[in-house]
């Protein structure tokens, strides 16, 4: 018998979603491209995907041939925060839909989604840490390429993307064991104290 703090969301759920969008019979999702971010310590793949309606499909992170802005979405630095996966799943399923708002976003933004960062931690049932025993959310300043490849290569992806694309939002989805409902933390702007509240 297993007891879950919140509704589970497994690594296999991510793979099933990505496989569905990349099936040959789902050619209507021709604005979707799946890539590998890195391998984890155990050799599992951390996948990400890009959503973009340009004919060139997904702009290579090092090219500069678009006026679109960028959005980066990611979740599950903390394996036990399954609600972050459910919220991000709702977000990317919406972005892959064909309603007018999703069409608008795809036409005006290049969106990169990393649905599950701490893959090893999720597979092993960790609550907060990776397989190396590290809280990946506390390794952003100096991630080690071997011990924290997920953050190391995610930082590299963000860095390459922002060289040629103006990134408007980077949203890191989490869950909280004590707080209720939804809330945002944002970066403060010294010139505009309300700036971090605009998007929420």
C-alpha positions as CSV (number, residue, x, y, z in Angstrom):
1,X,0.0,0.0,0.0
2,X,1.3,3.4,-1.0
3,X,0.2,6.7,0.5
4,X,0.8,9.9,-1.5
5,X,0.9,13.4,-0.2
6,X,-0.6,14.6,-3.5
7,X,-1.7,13.0,-6.8
8,X,1.3,11.2,-8.3
9,X,2.9,12.3,-11.6
10,X,5.5,10.0,-12.8
11,X,8.4,10.2,-15.3
12,X,6.5,7.8,-17.5
13,X,3.6,10.3,-17.6
14,X,6.0,12.9,-19.1
15,X,7.3,10.3,-21.6
16,X,3.8,9.3,-22.6
17,X,2.8,12.9,-23.2
18,X,5.9,13.6,-25.3
19,X,5.5,10.4,-27.3
20,X,1.9,11.3,-28.0
21,X,2.8,14.7,-29.4
22,X,5.6,13.2,-31.6
23,X,3.6,10.4,-33.1
24,X,3.6,10.4,-36.8
25,X,-0.2,10.4,-37.0
26,X,-0.2,13.6,-34.9
27,X,1.2,15.7,-37.7
28,X,-1.1,18.5,-36.7
29,X,1.4,19.3,-33.9
30,X,4.0,20.4,-36.5
31,X,4.9,23.3,-34.2
32,X,6.3,20.9,-31.6
33,X,9.9,19.7,-31.4
34,X,11.3,17.4,-28.8
35,X,15.0,17.5,-27.7
36,X,17.2,16.1,-25.0
37,X,18.5,18.5,-22.5
38,X,20.9,16.1,-20.8
39,X,21.4,12.7,-19.2
40,X,21.0,12.3,-15.5
41,X,23.5,10.5,-13.2
42,X,21.7,7.2,-13.9
43,X,21.5,7.7,-17.6
44,X,17.9,8.8,-17.8
45,X,17.1,11.5,-20.3
46,X,15.8,14.9,-19.3
47,X,13.7,16.0,-22.3
48,X,12.4,19.4,-23.3
49,X,10.4,20.6,-26.1
50,X,9.9,23.8,-28.1
51,X,6.6,25.2,-29.4
52,X,6.9,27.6,-32.4
53,X,4.8,28.1,-35.5
54,X,7.7,29.4,-37.7
55,X,8.3,27.4,-41.0
56,X,11.7,26.7,-39.6
57,X,9.8,25.0,-36.8
58,X,11.9,25.7,-33.8
59,X,14.5,28.4,-34.0
60,X,17.9,27.0,-33.0
61,X,19.0,28.7,-29.7
62,X,22.0,30.2,-31.4
63,X,20.2,31.7,-34.4
64,X,18.8,35.2,-34.6
65,X,16.1,35.3,-37.3
66,X,12.9,36.0,-35.5
67,X,11.1,38.9,-33.9
68,X,9.4,36.6,-31.5
69,X,10.0,36.7,-27.8
70,X,10.8,33.7,-25.6
71,X,9.1,32.0,-22.7
72,X,10.7,29.2,-20.7
73,X,8.6,26.9,-18.4
74,X,9.9,24.2,-16.2
75,X,8.9,22.0,-13.2
76,X,9.9,19.3,-10.7
77,X,13.2,20.5,-9.3
78,X,11.7,19.1,-6.1
79,X,10.4,15.6,-6.9
80,X,7.7,15.5,-4.3
81,X,6.0,18.6,-5.6
82,X,3.8,16.7,-8.1
83,X,1.2,19.5,-8.3
84,X,3.8,21.5,-10.3
85,X,3.7,18.8,-13.0
86,X,-0.1,18.8,-13.1
87,X,-0.1,22.6,-13.5
88,X,2.6,22.6,-16.1
89,X,0.8,19.7,-18.0
90,X,-2.3,21.8,-18.1
91,X,-0.2,24.7,-19.4
92,X,1.5,22.8,-22.2
93,X,-1.7,21.0,-23.2
94,X,-3.4,24.4,-23.5
95,X,-0.4,25.7,-25.5
96,X,-0.7,22.7,-27.9
97,X,-4.5,23.3,-28.4
98,X,-6.0,25.1,-31.3
99,X,-8.0,27.8,-29.6
100,X,-7.3,31.4,-30.5
101,X,-5.3,32.3,-27.4
102,X,-3.0,29.3,-27.9
103,X,-2.6,30.2,-31.6
104,X,-1.7,33.8,-30.6
105,X,0.9,32.7,-28.1
106,X,2.5,30.3,-30.6
107,X,2.5,33.0,-33.3
108,X,4.2,35.5,-31.1
109,X,6.5,33.5,-28.8
110,X,9.0,30.7,-28.9
111,X,8.1,28.6,-25.9
112,X,10.5,26.1,-24.3
113,X,9.2,23.6,-21.8
114,X,11.2,21.3,-19.5
115,X,8.4,19.2,-17.9
116,X,10.5,17.3,-15.4
117,X,14.0,18.4,-14.3
118,X,14.8,16.1,-11.4
119,X,14.0,12.9,-13.2
120,X,16.2,10.6,-11.0
121,X,14.7,12.1,-7.8
122,X,11.2,11.4,-9.2
123,X,12.0,7.8,-10.2
124,X,13.6,7.1,-6.8
125,X,10.7,8.6,-4.8
126,X,12.8,11.5,-3.3
127,X,10.9,14.3,-1.8
128,X,13.3,17.2,-2.3
129,X,16.6,16.0,-3.6
130,X,18.3,14.6,-6.6
131,X,20.1,11.2,-6.7
132,X,23.3,12.9,-5.5
133,X,21.4,14.1,-2.4
134,X,21.3,17.8,-3.6
135,X,18.4,20.2,-3.7
136,X,18.7,21.2,-7.3
137,X,16.8,24.4,-6.7
138,X,19.8,25.5,-4.5
139,X,22.5,24.8,-7.1
140,X,21.8,27.5,-9.6
141,X,24.7,29.7,-8.8
142,X,27.4,27.1,-9.5
143,X,26.0,23.8,-10.7
144,X,28.4,21.0,-11.2
145,X,28.3,19.4,-14.7
146,X,28.6,15.9,-13.2
147,X,26.6,16.2,-9.9
148,X,23.9,18.6,-11.1
149,X,23.7,18.1,-14.9
150,X,20.0,19.0,-15.0
151,X,20.7,22.5,-13.7
152,X,24.0,22.9,-15.5
153,X,22.5,22.2,-18.9
154,X,19.3,24.1,-18.2
155,X,21.4,27.2,-17.4
156,X,23.3,26.6,-20.6
157,X,20.0,26.3,-22.6
158,X,18.6,29.6,-21.0
159,X,21.9,31.4,-21.7
160,X,22.0,30.3,-25.3
161,X,18.4,31.2,-25.8
162,X,18.6,34.6,-24.3
163,X,21.6,35.6,-26.5
164,X,19.4,36.2,-29.5
165,X,15.9,36.1,-28.2
166,X,14.3,38.5,-25.7
167,X,12.9,36.2,-23.1
168,X,9.9,37.7,-21.5
169,X,9.1,35.0,-18.9
170,X,11.0,32.2,-17.1
171,X,8.5,30.4,-14.9
172,X,9.6,27.8,-12.5
173,X,6.6,25.7,-11.2
174,X,6.7,24.4,-7.7
175,X,4.3,23.0,-5.1
176,X,4.0,24.0,-1.4
177,X,3.3,21.8,1.6
178,X,2.1,24.6,3.8
179,X,0.5,27.2,1.5
180,X,-2.9,26.9,-0.1
181,X,-4.2,28.1,-3.5
182,X,-1.8,29.6,-6.1
183,X,0.8,32.3,-5.6
184,X,3.8,33.8,-7.4
185,X,7.2,34.9,-6.4
186,X,8.8,37.4,-8.8
187,X,12.0,39.4,-9.2
188,X,11.8,42.9,-7.8
189,X,12.6,45.9,-10.0
190,X,14.2,48.8,-8.2
191,X,12.7,51.2,-10.8
192,X,9.2,49.8,-10.6
193,X,8.2,48.0,-7.4
194,X,5.0,46.7,-8.9
195,X,6.8,45.2,-11.9
196,X,6.9,41.7,-10.5
197,X,3.2,41.7,-9.9
198,X,2.1,42.5,-13.5
199,X,2.0,39.0,-14.9
200,X,0.4,37.4,-11.8
